[in-house]
Amino acid sequence: MTTTTPPGAADREGITMNGLRLIRRHAAAFGRFAGMGSGVTLAASAALVLLSRWIPWMAANALTTVASTVVATELHARVSFGHGRPGLAGHLKSAATMALGWLVTSAAVGSLAALRPDAGLVLQQTVYLSATALVGIGRYLVLRLAVFAERAPRPRTGGGVRLRAAYDAAA
């Protein structure tokens, strides 16, 4: 007795396999993003402690923030997303996500201070780390989908000239 595959089953299986590959690829990229971001943050924290011995804390914080943003952008572009060198535009966009993240975490901690001035260290850290985690997820999405998005391959004709119709059809 032979078994037949219902119509469309092979297509659904292909879609499922492609979906699983996509999920695994994004999960791996997110893992690299989180791991490298955490590593850069820890290194920046250590650098901040060292620098603040010789220069004012605010200046040390500004220097480590700029340096860690540049390093993290390079690592995320090259390793997390396999994008290659980010260039000035990539660095500026990444810096904008960092600035927005700083505003969000500052607003979260500031709101806690206004609503619960007597909040203990555990609650403060819970709010800060929760806001930081949400910012990290948001940064990942913005960097992955907009700043270092995967580029669709562009078909070429024999002479190397791109055909708009062929590109639109591939997209």
NUDODO-314940 format. One record per residue (C-alpha): residue number from 0; residue in one letter; y, x, z. Coordinates in nm, 3 decimals, m for minus. Example, Ala and Ser with C-alpha at 12.3 -4.5 7.8 and 13.67 -1.06 7.14 Angstrom:
// residues 2
R    nr   rest        c2        c1        c3
R     0      A    m0.450     1.230     0.780
R     1      S    m0.106     1.367     0.714
//
This chain:
// residues 171
R    nr   rest        c2        c1        c3
R     0      M     0.000     0.000     0.000
R     1      T     0.337     0.135    m0.095
R     2      T     0.650     0.077     0.102
R     3      T     0.978     0.016    m0.066
R     4      T     1.315     0.098     0.069
R     5      P     1.543    m0.202     0.093
R     6      P     1.841    m0.191    m0.142
R     7      G     2.129     0.000     0.007
R     8      A     1.919     0.160     0.285
R     9      A     1.948     0.507     0.135
R    10      D     2.325     0.463     0.108
R    11      R     2.348     0.351     0.472
R    12      E     2.134     0.646     0.580
R    13      G     2.359     0.882     0.386
R    14      I     2.668     0.730     0.544
R    15      T     2.510     0.757     0.889
R    16      M     2.417     1.123     0.835
R    17      N     2.765     1.202     0.702
R    18      G     2.919     1.020     1.000
R    19      L     2.707     1.218     1.244
R    20      R     2.802     1.545     1.075
R    21      L     3.167     1.446     1.092
R    22      I     3.141     1.359     1.461
R    23      R     2.961     1.688     1.537
R    24      R     3.219     1.887     1.341
R    25      H     3.513     1.722     1.520
R    26      A     3.342     1.752     1.858
R    27      A     3.288     2.124     1.796
R    28      A     3.651     2.167     1.687
R    29      F     3.770     1.978     1.996
R    30      G     3.549     2.196     2.218
R    31      R     3.697     2.511     2.064
R    32      F     4.047     2.363     2.099
R    33      A     3.997     2.278     2.467
R    34      G     3.829     2.608     2.548
R    35      M     4.089     2.824     2.379
R    36      G     4.376     2.615     2.509
R    37      S     4.242     2.649     2.863
R    38      G     4.194     3.023     2.821
R    39      V     4.547     3.072     2.688
R    40      T     4.686     2.858     2.971
R    41      L     4.505     3.065     3.234
R    42      A     4.624     3.391     3.074
R    43      A     4.980     3.256     3.059
R    44      S     4.959     3.159     3.423
R    45      A     4.854     3.513     3.517
R    46      A     5.129     3.660     3.299
R    47      L     5.382     3.427     3.463
R    48      V     5.284     3.550     3.809
R    49      L     5.316     3.914     3.698
R    50      L     5.643     3.872     3.508
R    51      S     5.807     3.674     3.786
R    52      R     5.785     3.986     4.005
R    53      W     6.035     4.165     3.779
R    54      I     6.246     3.890     3.624
R    55      P     6.361     3.546     3.746
R    56      W     6.088     3.283     3.747
R    57      M     6.264     3.057     3.493
R    58      A     6.296     3.347     3.247
R    59      A     5.932     3.444     3.302
R    60      N     5.827     3.084     3.249
R    61      A     6.025     3.062     2.923
R    62      L     5.876     3.389     2.794
R    63      T     5.519     3.298     2.881
R    64      T     5.560     2.949     2.736
R    65      V     5.686     3.084     2.404
R    66      A     5.424     3.360     2.390
R    67      S     5.136     3.132     2.486
R    68      T     5.245     2.870     2.233
R    69      V     5.247     3.130     1.954
R    70      V     4.906     3.267     2.059
R    71      A     4.754     2.919     2.099
R    72      T     4.887     2.808     1.761
R    73      E     4.733     3.112     1.591
R    74      L     4.400     3.055     1.765
R    75      H     4.392     2.681     1.703
R    76      A     4.483     2.717     1.336
R    77      R     4.233     2.994     1.267
R    78      V     3.945     2.918     1.503
R    79      S     3.962     2.555     1.614
R    80      F     4.047     2.416     1.272
R    81      G     3.951     2.697     1.032
R    82      H     4.289     2.661     0.864
R    83      G     4.394     3.025     0.835
R    84      R     4.734     3.160     0.933
R    85      P     4.963     2.876     1.038
R    86      G     5.293     3.009     0.900
R    87      L     5.634     2.928     1.039
R    88      A     5.608     2.554     0.970
R    89      G     5.278     2.533     1.157
R    90      H     5.424     2.722     1.451
R    91      L     5.731     2.499     1.464
R    92      K     5.524     2.180     1.447
R    93      S     5.288     2.308     1.714
R    94      A     5.586     2.404     1.932
R    95      A     5.719     2.050     1.889
R    96      T     5.389     1.909     2.020
R    97      M     5.411     2.147     2.316
R    98      A     5.768     2.036     2.389
R    99      L     5.667     1.671     2.371
R   100      G     5.372     1.744     2.599
R   101      W     5.601     1.913     2.848
R   102      L     5.824     1.604     2.847
R   103      V     5.525     1.373     2.905
R   104      T     5.381     1.577     3.193
R   105      S     5.727     1.620     3.346
R   106      A     5.788     1.245     3.320
R   107      A     5.452     1.172     3.484
R   108      V     5.514     1.407     3.776
R   109      G     5.879     1.297     3.804
R   110      S     5.775     0.931     3.809
R   111      L     5.526     1.003     4.084
R   112      A     5.795     1.180     4.286
R   113      A     6.029     0.883     4.243
R   114      L     5.766     0.619     4.321
R   115      R     5.579     0.808     4.592
R   116      P     5.798     1.084     4.737
R   117      D     5.539     1.140     5.009
R   118      A     5.252     1.194     4.762
R   119      G     5.020     1.471     4.870
R   120      L     4.904     1.767     4.667
R   121      V     4.581     1.598     4.556
R   122      L     4.765     1.299     4.409
R   123      Q     5.027     1.523     4.248
R   124      Q     4.759     1.736     4.085
R   125      T     4.562     1.427     3.977
R   126      V     4.869     1.287     3.803
R   127      Y     4.960     1.622     3.649
R   128      L     4.609     1.703     3.528
R   129      S     4.557     1.349     3.394
R   130      A     4.883     1.368     3.201
R   131      T     4.790     1.715     3.078
R   132      A     4.451     1.590     2.958
R   133      L     4.612     1.302     2.769
R   134      V     4.867     1.540     2.619
R   135      G     4.586     1.774     2.516
R   136      I     4.401     1.495     2.338
R   137      G     4.725     1.390     2.169
R   138      R     4.800     1.749     2.065
R   139      Y     4.451     1.786     1.925
R   140      L     4.490     1.472     1.716
R   141      V     4.835     1.565     1.586
R   142      L     4.736     1.923     1.506
R   143      R     4.405     1.818     1.350
R   144      L     4.530     1.525     1.148
R   145      A     4.880     1.638     1.053
R   146      V     4.963     2.002     1.116
R   147      F     4.632     2.171     1.029
R   148      A     4.470     1.888     0.835
R   149      E     4.181     1.963     0.606
R   150      R     4.300     1.980     0.252
R   151      A     4.108     1.787    m0.009
R   152      P     3.983     2.013    m0.286
R   153      R     4.196     1.979    m0.595
R   154      P     4.006     1.965    m0.921
R   155      R     4.120     2.198    m1.196
R   156      T     4.092     2.176    m1.570
R   157      G     3.969     2.468    m1.778
R   158      G     4.314     2.625    m1.788
R   159      G     4.371     2.590    m1.415
R   160      V     4.625     2.307    m1.452
R   161      R     4.579     2.030    m1.198
R   162      L     4.547     1.683    m1.340
R   163      R     4.716     1.420    m1.124
R   164      A     4.474     1.148    m1.236
R   165      A     4.170     1.361    m1.153
R   166      Y     4.316     1.447    m0.813
R   167      D     4.395     1.081    m0.739
R   168      A     4.043     0.980    m0.845
R   169      A     3.889     1.244    m0.616
R   170      A     4.100     1.130    m0.325
//
